[in-house]
Structure formats: structure tokens, C-alpha cells
Amino acid sequence: MSLTAFSSTTWGPIEKSILSALCHDWADKGRILDDLKPSDFFLTETQKLYSYIASEIEAGRPTDPATLSATMTDGVTRNLIIEISGTLPSTPTQIDRHIEKLKELSRVRTITRALEDAKVKLEQGEPSLEIASGLENAMKEVETDSPSACITIAECADKALEGVKAAIERGCLYAGIPSGIHKLDQICGGWQAGQLIGIAARTGEGKTALALQLALHAARFRWNKDTKDWDGKGHPVVLVELEMSAREIGHRAMSHLGGPPMWKMRDGSSMNDFDKANLHEARGRLDDIPFFVDDPPRLRLSELRARARRWRKKIGMELLIVDLLGKVSSDTKEKDRWREVALVSHGLKALAKELGIPVMAVCQLNRDSVGDGEAGLHHLRESGDIEQDLDVAILLTKREDESRKLKIAKNRNGFLGSLDLAFDGDHQSFKEIQREAK
């Protein structure tokens, strides 16, 4: 079916009936405005008229046919307004049916347009995965456009109680996925479903090393409520790595888990028998853990969303880590870089809520944060709305003695605080320094 196959005899009377209700003294105009958007209408002219009427109603101005004829001049003919004024107003029941029918036609158009666009791109030889991503986004648009059911505050409380009961039965101090850093888990309670967590630091201060350490711990350990211990298979984790190659991640992972220092693996001639044995053991520790790495050269937000949905379905992904947020591009070319970064951060937060998992984004701090002063959230590079989107913000700062200060600068559902970490650069690992958290 092509878009031209939509007959005006199908959508024409429906659109005119709805517009007529808005132009006449119909009681529940808000019902229409809440459920329909301009793009639900088929013709550009009716889209413009609906948009104009909606803005006038919201401003408290009259929208009778005579007023519209005198004030509406942009892209709408007087003939259309005359036709609408001559259309008999429908009953509330009829309007409800018209709204549902118009939305159904709109969804069908979205699907048809996506299929036609995919066919053209296939004929032009564009990459199949990009085409599939576009189709998946169109289907998601159709799904999210369907009516959503709100729930009562009592039902919200029931959902909260389910989490409390599960935590009690689990017998674990942390409700979320553990970080492996005790004080960090005490403050944050583990990584929670629907959270967007940011890890930010200056260049070369260990943000990727910390993200990898958190990923490895999550993938290796899961709380067993029967044994009351950290055992069994860990949480499925996906690391989207836009800074380094899979080979580099492999080096870091083995070194972190007891393998030789990074520099020895890069220069194999320096390894002795002891190093080789450690390397073999470290490699063995990576067997059968649900940790996956995707290292594309570039990635758009829509592609990331499509991949994340597939990972959630296929491998049961429970934690997504994106390194580096600034390397993900938005789907629309924005004039201002900060706006593009804001669109990406909005998208990652929405993705965390949609999939019901924590999403962790590694972020870069601005160069003007370099110095003796402590870094703050305002130092996030091209920050856009990252600070507002983050549920948990972790800032990593290097000290003169090579130790790191880890500061929880934002925690939407918990406490703020800081702790000290020792950094082993040879093995790209952090260890908590046993001091009182500030």
C-alpha cells in the first residue's frame, strides 16, 4: 500500500468532523487536543488548521468559523473553513470513534511511510542494518503513540512495596546491581533500573578504567538470596566502546583480573613464565561471564536504541555502559553542539526507562576544570542538559599522589558523598582506601 492509496473518502469526513467540533461550541475540546497531534491529520492544510485552532483555544481566543476566516491566513484556504463550518457537529460518542479512527490511520501511514522509505534505501544499496534501525524506530513510534494507561497513587505504592519485599527476601544491603566498591554501594544502593548514571573525569584520569571495572564486577557477581552471598552468574552487561578497540578492552580486562601489567602485554617480549601463567588465568576468569563489547567506529542515537532493544531481548541485558557520551551523534544535525549532546542525554535517559535497566554514560570534563579547584557538574563538556538528565553523577578527580577522589555529586534518590580510591595504573584498577566517607 502506498500513501496515495489512502482515499480522501476515508479520512476526509473524519477530519472535517473533528475540526468542526473545535470550531463550534463543543463541550469537550480538551479531549481532542489531548489525544491528537497535527501530524495525525493527512493533508498539510488540515494539519496547519488544527495546529492553529489548538493554539487559539489554549490562548483562550475564539475559534468560530467567522473568526478563523478573518485571522487564519497561513496555508489554509477559505474554502476549507467554509466546508468545516457546514459540517454538522458530531455527538461525543461519534467524536471518540473519529479520534480513534484518525489515530489508527495515522499509525498505518507511519508504517507505510517507513516501509516505502526502506524499499527505496534497499534499492539504493544503503546498509541493511541502518535500514532495519529505521524500521525499528518507526515501529517504536507507533507503539508509543498508543494510549497509555495512568495508574492510581495506591498502585504506585504497590509497585514500591514489591521492590521493598524483594529486597527483604533477597537479604542484601543493596537493591541494585553492585559496583564492587563498598562505600559507593552504601551511598547509591547499587545501580537501579531506569537510572542514567554519569561517570565524568578529565582526560587520562581513569573514567574508562572505572567504567570497565564496574562492568566486570556487575558481570561476574550476582547476589544469591538462598546462600546470602555473591555467587552464581552475574548480570548481563554490554559496553558500547567508542574510544578504544575491542583488543584494548581485552588487554585492560585481563590485566585488571590479575594478568600482567598493561605495558608487558603490549610488549610481549618482556613477559616471563610467571606473567604468562597469570595471563592464562586472567583469560580463564573471563570465560562464561555475560559481558559483551560493541566497538563501532561511530554511532547514532537511533542505532544505539535499536541495538539496545535487541540486546535486551536476546541476551537479557541488565546494564548498558556507553563510552563516550560525546561520541554518540544525534539523529538530527543541530547547529549548536550542546544541543546535540542534550538530545543524546535525553535519549539515553528515555532508553533507561523504556528498557527498565540502568544506563551508564562516560562523560568528559571541560578543559577549564583543569587546575587545583575541584571539578563540578558545571564542568561537563558541552553539557547541554546532561546534569538534569542524570540520576547519579560521579566525578573522578586525580590527586597529586596519584590517588583519586570519587565524588557522588548528584544522587536523585539518595545521599551525596565522596570516597578515596587508590589507582593501579599498570593494571587499570581502583581499590577503595579505608577512610571515613566525607
DALINDA-V927547 format. One record per residue. N is the residue number from 1. BURIAL is b if it has 24 or more other C-alpha atoms within 12 Angstrom, else e. Layout:
n->N burial->BURIAL
n->N burial->BURIAL
This chain:
n->1 burial->e
n->2 burial->e
n->3 burial->e
n->4 burial->e
n->5 burial->e
n->6 burial->e
n->7 burial->e
n->8 burial->e
n->9 burial->e
n->10 burial->e
n->11 burial->b
n->12 burial->b
n->13 burial->b
n->14 burial->b
n->15 burial->b
n->16 burial->b
n->17 burial->b
n->18 burial->b
n->19 burial->b
n->20 burial->b
n->21 burial->b
n->22 burial->b
n->23 burial->b
n->24 burial->b
n->25 burial->e
n->26 burial->e
n->27 burial->e
n->28 burial->e
n->29 burial->b
n->30 burial->e
n->31 burial->e
n->32 burial->b
n->33 burial->b
n->34 burial->e
n->35 burial->b
n->36 burial->b
n->37 burial->b
n->38 burial->b
n->39 burial->b
n->40 burial->b
n->41 burial->b
n->42 burial->b
n->43 burial->b
n->44 burial->e
n->45 burial->b
n->46 burial->b
n->47 burial->b
n->48 burial->b
n->49 burial->b
n->50 burial->b
n->51 burial->b
n->52 burial->b
n->53 burial->b
n->54 burial->b
n->55 burial->e
n->56 burial->e
n->57 burial->b
n->58 burial->e
n->59 burial->e
n->60 burial->e
n->61 burial->e
n->62 burial->b
n->63 burial->b
n->64 burial->b
n->65 burial->b
n->66 burial->e
n->67 burial->e
n->68 burial->b
n->69 burial->b
n->70 burial->e
n->71 burial->e
n->72 burial->b
n->73 burial->e
n->74 burial->e
n->75 burial->e
n->76 burial->b
n->77 burial->e
n->78 burial->e
n->79 burial->e
n->80 burial->b
n->81 burial->b
n->82 burial->e
n->83 burial->e
n->84 burial->b
n->85 burial->b
n->86 burial->e
n->87 burial->b
n->88 burial->e
n->89 burial->b
n->90 burial->b
n->91 burial->e
n->92 burial->e
n->93 burial->e
n->94 burial->e
n->95 burial->b
n->96 burial->e
n->97 burial->e
n->98 burial->b
n->99 burial->b
n->100 burial->b
n->101 burial->b
n->102 burial->b
n->103 burial->b
n->104 burial->b
n->105 burial->b
n->106 burial->b
n->107 burial->b
n->108 burial->b
n->109 burial->b
n->110 burial->b
n->111 burial->b
n->112 burial->b
n->113 burial->b
n->114 burial->b
n->115 burial->b
n->116 burial->e
n->117 burial->b
n->118 burial->b
n->119 burial->e
n->120 burial->e
n->121 burial->e
n->122 burial->e
n->123 burial->e
n->124 burial->e
n->125 burial->e
n->126 burial->e
n->127 burial->e
n->128 burial->e
n->129 burial->e
n->130 burial->b
n->131 burial->b
n->132 burial->b
n->133 burial->b
n->134 burial->b
n->135 burial->b
n->136 burial->b
n->137 burial->b
n->138 burial->b
n->139 burial->b
n->140 burial->e
n->141 burial->e
n->142 burial->b
n->143 burial->e
n->144 burial->e
n->145 burial->e
n->146 burial->e
n->147 burial->e
n->148 burial->e
n->149 burial->e
n->150 burial->e
n->151 burial->e
n->152 burial->e
n->153 burial->e
n->154 burial->e
n->155 burial->e
n->156 burial->e
n->157 burial->e
n->158 burial->e
n->159 burial->e
n->160 burial->e
n->161 burial->e
n->162 burial->e
n->163 burial->e
n->164 burial->e
n->165 burial->e
n->166 burial->e
n->167 burial->e
n->168 burial->e
n->169 burial->e
n->170 burial->e
n->171 burial->e
n->172 burial->b
n->173 burial->b
n->174 burial->b
n->175 burial->b
n->176 burial->b
n->177 burial->b
n->178 burial->b
n->179 burial->b
n->180 burial->b
n->181 burial->b
n->182 burial->b
n->183 burial->b
n->184 burial->b
n->185 burial->b
n->186 burial->b
n->187 burial->b
n->188 burial->b
n->189 burial->b
n->190 burial->b
n->191 burial->b
n->192 burial->b
n->193 burial->b
n->194 burial->b
n->195 burial->b
n->196 burial->b
n->197 burial->b
n->198 burial->b
n->199 burial->b
n->200 burial->b
n->201 burial->b
n->202 burial->b
n->203 burial->e
n->204 burial->e
n->205 burial->b
n->206 burial->b
n->207 burial->b
n->208 burial->b
n->209 burial->b
n->210 burial->b
n->211 burial->b
n->212 burial->b
n->213 burial->b
n->214 burial->b
n->215 burial->b
n->216 burial->b
n->217 burial->b
n->218 burial->b
n->219 burial->b
n->220 burial->b
n->221 burial->b
n->222 burial->b
n->223 burial->b
n->224 burial->e
n->225 burial->e
n->226 burial->e
n->227 burial->e
n->228 burial->e
n->229 burial->e
n->230 burial->b
n->231 burial->e
n->232 burial->e
n->233 burial->e
n->234 burial->b
n->235 burial->b
n->236 burial->b
n->237 burial->b
n->238 burial->b
n->239 burial->b
n->240 burial->b
n->241 burial->b
n->242 burial->b
n->243 burial->b
n->244 burial->b
n->245 burial->e
n->246 burial->e
n->247 burial->e
n->248 burial->b
n->249 burial->b
n->250 burial->b
n->251 burial->b
n->252 burial->b
n->253 burial->b
n->254 burial->b
n->255 burial->b
n->256 burial->b
n->257 burial->b
n->258 burial->b
n->259 burial->b
n->260 burial->b
n->261 burial->b
n->262 burial->b
n->263 burial->e
n->264 burial->b
n->265 burial->b
n->266 burial->e
n->267 burial->e
n->268 burial->e
n->269 burial->e
n->270 burial->e
n->271 burial->e
n->272 burial->e
n->273 burial->e
n->274 burial->e
n->275 burial->b
n->276 burial->e
n->277 burial->e
n->278 burial->b
n->279 burial->b
n->280 burial->e
n->281 burial->e
n->282 burial->b
n->283 burial->b
n->284 burial->e
n->285 burial->b
n->286 burial->b
n->287 burial->e
n->288 burial->e
n->289 burial->b
n->290 burial->b
n->291 burial->b
n->292 burial->b
n->293 burial->b
n->294 burial->b
n->295 burial->b
n->296 burial->e
n->297 burial->e
n->298 burial->e
n->299 burial->b
n->300 burial->b
n->301 burial->b
n->302 burial->b
n->303 burial->b
n->304 burial->b
n->305 burial->b
n->306 burial->b
n->307 burial->b
n->308 burial->b
n->309 burial->b
n->310 burial->e
n->311 burial->b
n->312 burial->b
n->313 burial->e
n->314 burial->e
n->315 burial->e
n->316 burial->e
n->317 burial->b
n->318 burial->b
n->319 burial->b
n->320 burial->b
n->321 burial->b
n->322 burial->b
n->323 burial->b
n->324 burial->b
n->325 burial->b
n->326 burial->b
n->327 burial->b
n->328 burial->b
n->329 burial->b
n->330 burial->b
n->331 burial->e
n->332 burial->e
n->333 burial->e
n->334 burial->e
n->335 burial->e
n->336 burial->e
n->337 burial->e
n->338 burial->e
n->339 burial->b
n->340 burial->b
n->341 burial->b
n->342 burial->b
n->343 burial->b
n->344 burial->b
n->345 burial->b
n->346 burial->b
n->347 burial->b
n->348 burial->b
n->349 burial->b
n->350 burial->b
n->351 burial->b
n->352 burial->b
n->353 burial->e
n->354 burial->e
n->355 burial->b
n->356 burial->b
n->357 burial->b
n->358 burial->b
n->359 burial->b
n->360 burial->b
n->361 burial->b
n->362 burial->b
n->363 burial->b
n->364 burial->b
n->365 burial->b
n->366 burial->e
n->367 burial->e
n->368 burial->e
n->369 burial->b
n->370 burial->e
n->371 burial->e
n->372 burial->e
n->373 burial->e
n->374 burial->b
n->375 burial->b
n->376 burial->b
n->377 burial->b
n->378 burial->b
n->379 burial->b
n->380 burial->b
n->381 burial->b
n->382 burial->b
n->383 burial->b
n->384 burial->b
n->385 burial->b
n->386 burial->b
n->387 burial->b
n->388 burial->e
n->389 burial->b
n->390 burial->b
n->391 burial->b
n->392 burial->b
n->393 burial->b
n->394 burial->b
n->395 burial->b
n->396 burial->b
n->397 burial->b
n->398 burial->b
n->399 burial->e
n->400 burial->e
n->401 burial->e
n->402 burial->e
n->403 burial->b
n->404 burial->b
n->405 burial->b
n->406 burial->b
n->407 burial->b
n->408 burial->b
n->409 burial->b
n->410 burial->b
n->411 burial->b
n->412 burial->e
n->413 burial->e
n->414 burial->e
n->415 burial->e
n->416 burial->b
n->417 burial->b
n->418 burial->b
n->419 burial->b
n->420 burial->b
n->421 burial->b
n->422 burial->b
n->423 burial->b
n->424 burial->b
n->425 burial->b
n->426 burial->b
n->427 burial->b
n->428 burial->b
n->429 burial->b
n->430 burial->b
n->431 burial->b
n->432 burial->b
n->433 burial->e
n->434 burial->e
n->435 burial->e
n->436 burial->e
n->437 burial->e
n->438 burial->e
